[in-house]
């Protein structure tokens, strides 16, 4: 399942020409002028608005979900050394997956 801010992103209509996935760096696909709720609060309030919806085509793949978990771990890691090791793991995972 895609996670907002990582492998699914909502922007204002035509605000961006291209977006890369925060997890794997691949160019994201865009659906322009989508009329929908752009988040939990908007859905709960039953409000909709037009926006562009950017999604990574790899987000449902197992390797991408593991990569997203590593990105989260790197962001939470207080130790720069441990974060650097996790970054190396992430780079290796992405290189294998994108080969």
Helices and strands as residue ranges (DSSP letters): E 8-11, E 29-36, H 40-44, E 49-55, H 62-76, H 80-98
